[in-house]
């Protein structure tokens, strides 16, 4: 199915279908008639449930989504031609699982409790380990805690090969891993965004390293 923002073409739905759900740890909701009123009604409905985590709609301004209680999907880099009318991730918490690991979340599948998921916004879901080796990375055995992401790999490799990166490429060069001390200490800035609707409250946290921005966490309560 092809989703869209309001100005793009969407796939046809049966006459009796009001909303199409693309399931996953992040849910994508496409309305048959995506008016502002219907989108706001859908956000209000799902945000009343305890399983609903952060909710996003197309931007209403620089922070808020167009529906009350939602944040703009551009804040999580999901503002594209196939973006759903409403997207959400399941609510997560800092509970301890049977293995002593911190972090739990609602989920919609038949897997047993204790397994991992993919696609949520809890900081434990967003955290990943990256390992590099070779003569280009001189600090053997060192650990970098600077925020980074998978989108940084390509710019770093192009930098090592002395190949210019296209302007459309996301990510940054991981100077902190290279012999590049003058550029390794980019300023790190934290920011947060909040939206409320009744008892529902969500907070999205991001961190900026130089010109690159990473999502740190998204939480919801109420």
N, C-alpha and C positions, 0 to 999 in steps of 0.2 A: 504494500500500500504506500502511496505517496502522501506524506503530510505536507503542511505548508504554514506559512504565516498568512494573514488574511488576504493578501493580494495575489497569491499564487494559486495554481490549479491543484485541486485535491482529487483523490480517487472517488468514484461513485460509491455510495452506500445504499443498502436496501432502505425502502421507505420507512420501515418500522425501527430502524437503527438510529439512536440519538448520539451515541458516542462509541468510538472504536478504541479499545485498550490494547496497546502493545506491552505485554507484561515483561517483567524483569525486576532486578533490584532497584532499577529506576523505571518508573512507570511512565509511559507516554500516552496521552489522551488526546484523541482527535474528535472534535465535535462535527456532526453533520451540518449544523448551522452555527458557526462560531461567531455569534454576535458578542459584543462586549458584555451584555447582560447574561448570556448563557455561560460564558467563561467565568464570570464572577460568581455565578450560582454554583458552578462545578467546584471552584476553589473553596467556597464556603462549605459545601457538602463534605468534601474529603478531609478538610482541615478539622472537622469535628470529631474525627475518628482517632483513637489512640495509636494506630499504626502509621499515621501520616507524618512524615518528616518534612524537610524543606520542600517548598512548592515554588515553581517558576512559571512565568508567563512572559509574553513579549513585553518589551520595555514600555513603561508608562512615562518614565523620566530616567534620570541617570542612575537611580537605585531601584525604585519600586517597579514591580510588574504592573500591567494594566488592570489587574484584578486586585481588589483589596486583600491584604494578607499575603500576597505573593511578592517575590523579588524578580527583577528582570533577568531573563535567561542569559542575557549578555554577560552577567557577572560570573557565570560558570562556563562561558565560552560556548554556549549552545544557541546562539542567535544566528541561525542559518536557514536556508530555504526549506529544509525538511523538518524544522523544529515543530514539535507538537503544539497544540493550543495550550495545553497544561502538562507540565511534567513534575514529578515528585520522586523523592527517594523515601524508602521506609525509615521510620523513626529508629534511632539507635541510642544506646546508653553506655555507661561505663561499668556495667555489671561484670562480674567475674564468672567465666564459664567453668565446666567441670575439670578443665585442664589447668585452671589457674590463670588463664589469659584474660586480660581486661578488654571489654567491648562486646556488646551484644546488639542484635537488631531484630526487628520483625522481618519475616520473610514469607514468601508465598510459593512453597514447593513441598515435596514430600521427603526432603532430606532430614536426617536426624539432627537434633540440637548438638552443637559443638563443632560443626563444619564451618568453613569460611565461605564468604560471599564475595561478589565482585560488583562494584558499581555504586556503592553507597557513599555517603559523605562524612561518616565518622572518621576521625583522624587515623584510627587503626586500619580502616579500609583504604585510606589514601596513602599510607606509608608503604614504601617498598625499598628493597636493598639493591643497590647497583655496585658491581665490582668491575674494576678496570685493571689492566696489567699491560706492561710493555715499556719500552724505553722512553716513550712520550710522557709517561707518568712516573716521575722520579722518586716520589716520596713513598717508597715501599713500606707497607704496613700501616700507613697513616689512614685516618678516618676523617672525612669531611662531613660536617653537620649542616653546611649551608643548604638551604632549600634548592631542590633541582627536580627535573622531571624527564620523562622519556623523550620529550621534544628537544631536549638539549643535546642529545647524542649526535644528531646530524650536523648541527652547527659546529660542534667541537671537532668532529672528524674533518669537516671541510677546512676548518682553521688549521689543523695539523697538516693537511695536504696543500695548504696555501691556495685554496680555491675560494673565490668569492661566493658568498651565499646570496641567494635571491632575496629580494625585498619581501616576498610573500612568505618566507620561511619563519616559523615560530621558534621560540627557544633562544638560548644564549650559549655562548662559549663557556665551558666550565674551567675558567682560568685558575680556580683554586686547586685543580688537579694537575696543573701544568707548571713548567718553569716560567712563571709569569707573575712574579710577586707584585709588580706595580699595578696589575689589573685584577688581582685576586680578591681584593677587599671591597667589593661593591657594597654600597649602602643597602641595608635590609630594613624595610619598612612594613609594618603590620597595619591592617585595616579591617574593619568589620562593618556589616550591614544588617539592619534589623527590619522586620516587618511584623505587624500584629493584626489580628482579626478576632475580636472577642477574647476568649481565653487562649487562643492559639498565638504563639510567639515563636519566631524563627530567627536564628542568627547565622550569618555566613561570615567566615573569617578567611582572609587571604593574606598572602605575604608577597612583597615585591623585592626582587633582587636585581638591582640595576633597572633595566627596562623590561625584565621578565616578571610575570605575575603567576602565582601558584595558589590554588585553592587549598587551604589548611583544613577546614572542617565546615560542616553545616549541621546545625542542631535545631531541634524543635521541641516544644513543650506546650502543655495546656490541654 
